[in-house]
Amino acid sequence: MRHQWTAFAVALGFTLTGHLRNRLAMAMIAFFIPTWIYLVRATALNKDITFSSSALGVEVVASMNRTIQVSSSLHAVTVIAGFMMFMATFSARDMDLRLVLAGYPRLQLLVAKVVALLLVAALLTGYTLALLQLSWPLAQPGAVAAALAAAILAYGGLGIMAGFVLRSELEGFFVVVMATLIDVGMQSPVSNPAGDQPWLSLLPLYGPAQAALVASFTTTDSFACAALALRWFAATSVLALLTFCFRTRHYGRPITASSSPRRLRAD
Amino acid sequence: MASDVRLCISAVHKSYGRRSVLRGVDLTVSAGVLVGVVGENGSGKSTLLRIAVGQLTPDRGTVRRFSALGYCPQQAVVNDTLTVAQHLRLFQVAYRLPRLDRAWELVELLGFGGERRTRAGELSGGTRQKLNLTLALMHDPPLLVLDEPYQGFDWDTHQRFWQLAGQLRGQGRSVVVVSHLLHDLKYFDTVHHLRDGRLHQEGAPR
């Protein structure tokens, strides 16, 4: 049991180290998120728009400028989370396979990636929430934070899964950018004012986007709506685990001379 | 099965799509021998070694291993964001080693002791390969499977590698090395030529 904890702690420490050494991601967090929010605040139209949330069944009147700031924040954090998780998983993938072959427990390696995502989600959420609060006092900061965190977890989970499945860094980067671009565009009341397409609810940002928009301007309870994205987080995490286990299914710990021989396959 | 056999590969077949790479390979590796596997580029040497260590499954045939092993893949498999010391720590956990004395001894022996805090992504090609080899040897396993482990080594390190391989054999370790360098053949006890999907044993070259 102690070894399992050590394996988890060491894997978690080095996964976080890998994230911190992802200079592009750190630069995007430091400059991209505040710059994007600032540019929207400085340039977007400041007139009121009315939109309805199909998930929460409420109608909201809010400034277009602030609405776009919320959507842009969601876009920024999901791109960054997806990119960070993809890069960390992709760049460590071959080494992880080698570690499992050498005897490292699979579950600890993957759980460390998911726990690192939770920590990144907490930090990224707090930081982005503070930047939004500088623009205007959010109606429900806690609920907006929950929506941001859920969005980060959904796309972070997708990034981990993509890191196990895709073949190159460029593929991963494009998948993350294009997926978030479509998802945010479809969920935004500015680019998709109707927002009543039945398939919208299938997209990862459906819950977090509606929850973040409603919680930014109203006092309607939106936590359950944000939590819809956790299905994506859970599904992608499990799929990543299954993919990793499938790839390493025949890896066995080396046997000792006193044991009976291990037969890898005999037809 | 003789008690000193460490690895036994019998009638192993492997195809990639329609391309048959291995067509009935047999190889038995005993304790205290240095075995060479040679062959043309693309003849299936790396595939055979990956099957031997359990990273690939054969389409047919059996692979039996009778001891712990160390595997050095042909291309350095390291994480560019982690330092040399962090790599050793990860593999210390994987191999369940109480201490890293042997690992640091190998780092010094291979001549990259000054790089312990350097990230793998900043190491030269030869030093990445030294780290790759260290990760395979650091738990001092009875069976070593090394796929062209000295790529990018300078001549001195190349010589030190063969001295080390000789010492390990002298201590009863079994060492299987893929090589395509003619001047390395003299180091092997037996040389197996992979040709047309089969291994052909050629006499000891010395």
Interface residues (C-beta under 8 A of the other chain):
Chain A: H3 T6 A7 V10 A11 F14 T17 G18 R21 N22 S91 A92 D94 M95 L97 R98 L99 L101 A102 G103 Y104 H250 Y251 G252 P254 I255 T256 A257 P261 R262 R263 L264 R265 A266 D267
Chain B: M1 C8 I51 V53 G54 Q55 T57 P58 D59 R60 G61 T62 V63 R64 R65 F66 S67 A68 L69 Y71 P73 V77 V78 N79 D80 T81 L82 Q86 R89 L90 F91 V93 A94 Y95 R96 R119 L135 P141 P142
